[in-house]
């Protein structure tokens, strides 16, 4: 997923459903009539209310609460279950035809019926608009959508795609009302009409107001009477103070490690508590393999031998992230520890020097690490200064850090101006495929000129065609081993996830679990 603004964090995810999916949970959403309104703040932006455009964590937070998808991830679970659908399954052994049957009595928040026509319209519209800031890219394997009757939807793929159930369970699978949306253009009035647990009553630069959708039928049981989401536009200090002043019930997304540490220290007196969850957000050092310096494998290996992740986690991130030793994070099926196995956890000047000398490099390596201040975490610049210091302490490098605004940063990467730079990633769906397929081959999101035919022509297609996702471990393991050896990137950390809440606020443990959904409906206030 494209990461925008302040330190987006999403939960760890593992495994996914394939083949027949059957229901669990209640059939009809339940509203807590006596519940209270909940006020939540975050420093991220919500960049879109139209699912054909939004491809950022803030927008997906809105989508997951206002819209429904055919499938959804249950609290505490990582396998999609029916939401709008009563069942879904691949109907062919080639994993290229996926059929869903809709439940009875589905309605949008305005009372309009929801049928297969709306599902087909939503996917056709997404692909036709193909917004540069939208999630259409996730459905590159989708060839066509058919709606043979009001309750049946059939998806046909260009190539096998066993991850399709998880893709449609994400925010990208949001179903819109065909009567309320233009098939050819984005909605620009800030409104939204969905069938999810909540209605979007208003959306401004400063806040979004949600009320309970009385027409909702689905698995969610709503524990409050509405949610107000306040935007702090990157103002972490303001977000922290609003919580301590009791203007907010919840602070989510954007608090720095120092903020969280301060709040934890003040916990007894502040009347707030820190709720911790796990996350599959990752951060990498990326190497432009065409660069005259880091294009040399010996330089990349030397960096891999010198980086001290444990020190970065302790001194920079203050325990809010954990060391990452592979491109597939811990908690995702298929994860291994390829970088730990190859380079170890402790820095080694001896091995770094050996790598340089083996590549014929005897002089001190001049190197610039390129950063951008907040897009990939509020402490990114500080982290990169620490990495440069680690490299320089070896005596093998003369490294410096340059930080530029994100817009310029992206342009320069596309123009090939940087040798070493930072990239972060938040998963779209819970599968190792989402940490590999977007990263390698032509047009990859890293833009580092790296390609490997074994990865792009063999391993990724093979894993995409395997409906038994547990059966992909060997191929994903081989892929991770190749990346560790050839070093087009260097994994640095995997984030944890935090929300800070008032002491009478409950249910956050169901919002920060092993899925990619922050569930408004699970939050209650005493």
C-alpha positions in Angstrom: 0.0 0.0 0.0 1.2 3.5 -0.7 2.2 5.1 2.6 1.3 8.7 3.2 2.0 11.2 5.9 2.8 10.2 9.5 4.0 6.7 10.3 1.1 4.5 9.2 0.9 1.3 11.2 -1.2 -1.7 10.4 -1.5 -5.0 12.2 0.5 -8.2 11.5 -1.4 -10.5 9.1 -0.9 -14.2 8.3 -2.5 -16.7 6.0 -5.6 -16.2 3.8 -8.6 -18.1 2.6 -8.8 -20.0 -0.6 -11.4 -22.1 -2.2 -14.8 -22.3 -0.5 -15.4 -19.7 2.2 -18.2 -20.2 4.7 -19.7 -17.8 7.1 -19.2 -17.2 10.8 -20.3 -14.4 13.2 -23.8 -12.9 13.4 -25.9 -12.4 10.2 -27.2 -9.1 11.3 -25.2 -6.2 12.8 -26.3 -5.1 16.3 -26.3 -1.5 17.4 -25.5 -0.6 21.0 -28.5 1.7 21.5 -27.2 3.0 24.8 -23.7 3.4 23.6 -21.8 6.7 23.6 -20.2 8.7 20.8 -16.4 8.1 20.6 -14.0 10.8 19.6 -10.7 9.7 18.0 -7.8 11.7 16.7 -4.9 10.9 14.3 -2.2 12.8 12.6 -2.7 11.0 9.3 -5.0 12.4 6.6 -7.9 10.7 5.0 -7.1 11.5 1.4 -10.2 10.1 -0.2 -13.8 9.1 0.5 -14.2 7.4 -2.9 -12.8 3.8 -2.9 -11.7 4.2 -6.5 -9.2 6.8 -5.4 -8.1 6.1 -1.8 -5.0 3.9 -1.5 -3.6 5.1 1.8 -4.1 3.9 5.4 -6.3 6.8 6.5 -8.7 6.4 3.5 -8.9 2.6 4.1 -9.8 3.2 7.7 -12.9 5.1 6.4 -13.7 2.5 3.7 -13.5 -0.4 6.2 -16.2 1.3 8.4 -18.5 2.9 5.7 -18.4 0.3 3.0 -18.8 -3.5 2.8 -16.8 -6.0 0.7 -17.8 -9.4 -0.4 -15.5 -10.8 2.3 -14.1 -9.4 5.4 -11.5 -10.2 8.1 -13.0 -11.2 11.4 -11.7 -9.8 14.7 -8.8 -12.0 15.8 -8.6 -13.8 12.5 -6.7 -13.5 9.3 -8.8 -15.6 6.9 -11.5 -13.8 5.0 -15.1 -14.7 5.8 -18.3 -13.8 4.0 -19.7 -10.3 4.6 -21.9 -9.3 1.6 -21.4 -12.8 0.2 -22.9 -15.9 1.7 -20.2 -17.9 0.1 -17.3 -17.5 -2.4 -15.1 -20.1 -4.1 -12.8 -20.7 -7.0 -14.7 -22.9 -9.4 -11.9 -24.1 -11.5 -8.6 -25.9 -10.8 -6.7 -23.2 -12.7 -7.5 -20.6 -10.0 -8.9 -18.3 -12.6 -12.7 -18.2 -12.0 -14.0 -16.9 -8.6 -17.7 -17.0 -7.9 -19.6 -15.3 -5.1 -23.2 -15.7 -4.0 -24.7 -12.7 -2.2 -26.8 -12.7 0.9 -30.5 -11.8 0.9 -31.9 -8.4 2.0 -28.8 -6.3 1.5 -29.2 -2.5 1.6 -27.1 0.6 1.3 -27.3 3.2 4.1 -29.9 5.2 2.0 -32.2 2.2 1.7 -31.3 1.2 -1.9 -30.9 -2.5 -2.4 -27.4 -3.9 -2.9 -27.3 -6.5 -5.7 -24.7 -8.1 -7.9 -25.1 -5.1 -10.2 -23.5 -2.9 -7.6 -20.6 -5.3 -7.1 -19.9 -5.5 -10.8 -20.3 -1.7 -11.1 -17.8 -1.2 -8.3 -15.0 -3.3 -9.8 -15.7 -2.1 -13.4 -15.6 1.5 -12.2 -12.4 1.0 -10.2 -10.6 -0.4 -13.2 -12.0 2.1 -15.7 -11.1 5.2 -13.7 -7.7 3.6 -12.8 -6.9 6.6 -10.6 -3.1 7.1 -10.0 -3.8 7.4 -6.3 -6.2 4.5 -6.2 -6.0 0.7 -5.7 -6.9 -0.4 -9.2 -3.3 -1.7 -9.5 -4.2 -4.4 -7.0 -6.5 -6.0 -9.6 -4.1 -6.3 -12.5 -4.9 -10.0 -12.8 -8.7 -9.3 -13.1 -10.0 -9.7 -16.7 -13.8 -9.3 -16.3 -16.7 -9.3 -13.8 -20.1 -10.9 -14.7 -23.4 -10.6 -12.8 -25.6 -13.3 -14.3 -28.4 -12.6 -11.8 -29.0 -10.4 -8.8 -27.2 -12.7 -6.3 -24.3 -14.0 -8.3 -21.0 -12.4 -9.2 -18.3 -14.2 -11.3 -14.7 -12.9 -11.5 -12.5 -14.1 -14.3 -8.7 -13.7 -14.1 -6.1 -13.2 -16.8 -3.7 -15.5 -14.8 -4.1 -17.6 -11.7 -4.4 -15.5 -8.6 -5.0 -17.4 -5.3 -4.7 -14.1 -3.4 -7.8 -12.7 -4.9 -10.0 -13.5 -1.9 -7.8 -11.4 0.4 -7.7 -8.6 -2.2 -11.5 -8.3 -2.3 -11.7 -8.4 1.5 -9.5 -5.3 1.7 -10.5 -1.7 1.3 -9.9 -2.1 -2.4 -13.0 -4.4 -2.5 -15.4 -1.7 -1.2 -18.8 -1.9 -2.9 -20.5 1.4 -3.9 -24.1 2.2 -4.8 -24.3 2.4 -8.7 -27.1 5.0 -8.3 -24.8 7.3 -6.3 -21.5 7.1 -8.2 -20.4 8.1 -11.7 -19.0 5.1 -13.6 -16.4 7.4 -15.3 -15.3 9.9 -12.7 -14.4 10.2 -9.0 -16.9 11.5 -6.5 -15.7 14.9 -5.4 -18.3 16.1 -2.8 -16.7 14.4 0.2 -19.7 12.2 0.5 -20.0 8.4 0.6 -22.9 5.9 0.3 -22.0 2.4 1.4 -23.6 -0.5 3.2 -21.1 -0.8 6.1 -21.7 -0.5 9.9 -21.5 3.3 9.7 -22.7 6.2 7.6 -20.5 9.2 6.8 -22.5 12.2 8.0 -19.9 14.9 7.2 -16.3 15.2 6.1 -14.3 18.4 6.4 -10.6 19.3 6.6 -10.7 19.0 10.4 -12.9 16.0 11.0 -15.2 13.2 9.8 -18.4 12.3 11.6 -19.9 8.8 11.5 -23.2 7.5 12.7 -24.6 4.0 12.9 -26.1 2.6 9.7 -29.4 1.2 10.7 -29.7 -0.6 7.4 -26.5 -2.6 7.9 -26.6 -6.4 7.8 -23.3 -8.1 8.4 -21.0 -9.6 11.0 -20.2 -6.4 13.0 -21.9 -5.8 16.3 -21.8 -2.0 16.9 -20.8 -1.0 20.5 -21.2 2.8 20.2 -23.6 5.3 18.8 -21.1 7.0 16.5 -17.5 8.1 16.0 -16.0 11.5 15.3 -12.6 11.3 13.7 -10.5 14.4 14.2 -7.5 15.2 11.9 -4.3 16.7 13.3 -2.5 17.1 9.9 0.8 15.8 11.2 0.7 17.8 14.5 1.8 15.0 16.8 2.2 17.4 19.7 -1.3 18.6 19.3 -2.6 15.1 19.1 -0.8 14.1 22.3 -2.1 17.2 24.1 -5.7 16.8 23.0 -5.7 13.3 24.5 -4.1 14.4 27.8 -6.7 17.3 27.9 -9.4 14.7 27.5 -10.6 16.2 24.2 -10.1 12.8 22.7 -11.1 9.3 23.7 -8.5 7.7 21.5 -5.2 8.8 19.8 -4.3 6.6 16.9 -1.6 6.9 14.2 1.1 9.5 14.4 2.4 9.5 18.0 6.2 9.2 18.0 8.1 6.7 20.2 8.9 9.6 22.6 5.2 10.6 22.8 4.3 7.0 23.7 7.1 6.7 26.2 6.0 10.0 27.9 2.4 8.9 28.1 3.4 5.5 29.5 5.5 7.3 32.2 2.6 9.6 33.0 0.0 6.8 32.8 -1.1 6.8 36.4 -1.7 10.5 36.6 -2.9 11.1 33.0 -5.9 8.8 33.1 -5.0 7.1 29.8 -3.6 3.8 28.8 -1.4 2.6 26.0 -2.8 -0.4 24.0 -0.1 -2.2 22.0 -0.7 -4.4 18.9 1.5 -6.0 16.3 2.0 -4.7 12.8 3.2 -5.8 9.4 4.4 -2.3 8.4 8.0 -2.6 7.3 10.9 -0.3 6.4 13.8 -1.1 4.1 17.0 0.5 2.9 16.8 0.3 -0.9 19.8 0.1 -3.2 19.8 1.3 -6.7 21.7 -1.5 -8.4 22.6 0.8 -11.3 24.3 3.3 -9.0 28.1 3.4 -9.4 28.7 2.9 -5.7 26.0 0.6 -4.2 25.6 -1.0 -7.6 28.6 -3.0 -6.4 27.5 -6.1 -4.4 30.5 -5.8 -2.1 29.3 -2.4 -0.9 25.8 -3.6 -0.3 27.2 -6.7 1.6 29.4 -4.5 3.7 26.4 -2.3 4.7 24.5 -5.5 5.6 27.3 -6.7 7.8 27.6 -3.3 9.6 24.0 -2.3 10.4 23.0 -2.8 14.0 19.3 -3.1 14.1 19.1 -3.7 17.9 20.8 -0.4 18.6 18.4 1.4 16.2 15.4 -0.2 17.9 16.6 0.8 21.3 18.1 4.2 20.7 16.0 5.6 18.0 12.6 3.8 18.0 12.6 3.2 21.8 11.0 -0.3 21.5 8.2 0.7 19.1 9.6 -1.5 16.3 11.5 -4.8 16.1 14.4 -5.8 13.9 13.4 -7.2 10.6 15.5 -9.9 8.9 13.6 -10.7 5.8 11.4 -9.0 3.2 8.4 -11.0 4.4 7.7 -9.9 8.0 7.2 -12.1 11.0 3.7 -13.2 11.4 3.2 -13.6 7.6 3.0 -17.2 6.4 6.1 -18.0 4.5 8.4 -15.7 6.5 12.0 -16.8 7.1 15.1 -15.1 8.5 17.2 -15.0 5.4 19.1 -11.8 6.3 19.8 -13.1 9.9 21.1 -16.4 8.5 23.3 -14.6 5.9 24.6 -11.6 7.8 23.8 -12.2 11.5 22.4 -9.9 14.1 25.6 -8.4 15.3 27.7 -6.0 13.2 31.0 -7.3 11.9 33.7 -5.0 10.6 35.8 -8.0 9.7 33.1 -9.5 7.4 32.3 -6.1 6.0 35.9 -5.5 5.1 36.2 -8.9 3.5 33.1 -8.1 1.3 34.7 -4.9 0.1 38.1 -6.4 -0.6 36.5 -9.3 -2.4 35.0 -6.8 -4.8 38.3 -5.0 -5.2 37.4 -2.0 -3.1 40.3 -0.8 -0.9 39.4 2.9 -0.4 36.9 4.3 2.1 33.5 4.2 0.5 31.8 7.6 0.0 28.1 7.3 0.4 25.0 9.4 0.7 21.9 8.0 2.5 18.7 9.7 1.2 15.8 10.2 3.6 12.5 12.0 3.7 11.4 13.4 7.1 8.1 11.7 8.0 6.5 9.6 5.3 8.1 6.4 6.5 8.1 7.2 10.2 8.5 10.3 12.4 12.1 9.2 13.3 13.3 8.4 9.8 15.9 11.2 9.7 17.2 10.3 13.1 17.4 6.6 12.2 19.4 7.4 9.1 21.8 9.6 11.0 22.3 6.6 13.3 22.9 4.2 10.4 25.5 6.6 8.9 27.2 6.8 12.3 27.3 3.0 12.4 28.9 2.8 8.9 31.4 5.5 9.7 32.4 4.0 13.0 33.8 1.0 11.0 36.3 3.2 9.3 35.2 1.7 6.0 32.7 4.3 5.0 32.3 8.0 4.9 28.5 8.3 4.9 26.3 11.3 5.2 22.5 11.8 5.3 20.4 14.1 3.1 16.7 14.6 3.7 14.3 16.1 1.2 10.5 16.7 1.1 8.6 13.7 -0.1 7.4 15.2 -3.4 10.9 15.9 -4.5 12.1 12.6 -3.0 9.8 10.6 -5.2 10.7 12.4 -8.3 14.4 12.0 -7.7 14.0 8.3 -7.1 12.1 7.9 -10.3 15.0 9.8 -12.1 17.6 7.4 -10.6 19.4 10.2 -8.6 19.8 8.2 -5.4 22.0 5.2 -4.6 20.6 4.4 -1.1 17.2 5.5 0.1 14.3 4.6 2.4 11.1 2.9 1.5 8.3 1.7 3.8 5.4 -0.6 3.1 2.0 -1.3 4.6 0.3 -4.5 3.4 -2.8 -4.4 1.2 -3.7 -8.0 2.1 -2.4 -10.7 4.4 -0.1 -12.8 2.2 3.6 -13.0 1.5 2.7 -12.2 -2.1 2.0 -8.6 -1.1 5.6 -8.2 0.2 7.2 -9.7 -2.9 5.2 -9.3 -6.2 5.1 -5.4 -5.9 8.8 -5.2 -5.2 10.5 -7.0 -8.1 10.5 -6.9 -11.8 9.5 -4.1 -14.3 7.6 -1.2 -12.8 8.2 -2.3 -9.2 7.5 0.1 -6.3 11.1 0.3 -5.3 12.3 1.7 -8.6 15.8 0.4 -8.0 16.5 -1.2 -11.4 16.7 -4.7 -9.9 15.3 -7.7 -11.6 15.7 -11.5 -11.3 14.2 -13.8 -13.8 13.8 -16.7 -11.3 11.8 -14.4 -9.0 9.6 -12.8 -11.7 9.2 -15.6 -14.2 9.1 -18.6 -11.8 8.6 -18.0 -8.1 5.9 -15.3 -8.1 3.7 -16.9 -10.8 4.1 -20.3 -9.1 3.0 -18.9 -5.7 0.1 -17.0 -7.2 -1.3 -20.2 -8.7 -1.2 -22.1 -5.4 -4.6 -22.2 -3.7 -3.1 -23.9 -0.6 -1.2 -20.9 0.7 0.7 -23.0 3.2 2.0 -24.8 0.2 3.9 -21.7 -1.0 6.4 -21.7 1.9 9.3 -23.3 0.0 9.0 -20.9 -3.0 8.7 -17.9 -0.8 11.7 -19.1 1.2 13.7 -19.5 -2.0 12.7 -16.0 -3.0 13.8 -14.5 0.3 17.1 -16.3 0.1 17.8 -14.9 -3.3 17.0 -11.3 -2.1 19.3 -11.8 0.9 22.2 -12.9 -1.4 21.7 -10.3 -4.2 20.7 -7.4 -1.8 18.5 -5.1 -3.8 17.3 -3.9 -0.5 18.0 -4.4 3.2 15.2 -4.9 5.7 15.5 -2.7 8.8 12.4 -2.9 11.0 8.9 -4.1 11.5 6.6 -1.8 13.4 4.5 -2.3 16.4 1.1 -0.7 16.6 -0.2 1.6 19.3 -3.4 3.4 20.3 -3.6 5.6 23.4 -7.0 5.6 25.0 -8.9 7.0 28.0 -9.3 4.7 30.9 -13.0 4.1 30.3 -12.6 3.2 26.6 -12.7 -0.5 25.7 -12.4 -2.8 22.7 -9.2 -1.6 21.2 -7.7 -5.0 21.4 -10.2 -5.9 18.6 -9.0 -3.0 16.5 -5.2 -3.8 16.7 -5.3 -7.5 16.0 -3.9 -9.7 13.2 -5.9 -8.1 10.4 -5.7 -4.9 8.4 -8.9 -3.4 9.8 -9.4 -0.8 12.5 -13.0 -1.6 13.6 -14.9 1.4 14.9 -17.7 -0.9 15.9 -15.7 -2.7 18.5 -15.0 0.5 20.6 -17.2 1.3 23.6 -17.0 3.9 26.2 -18.0 3.5 29.8 
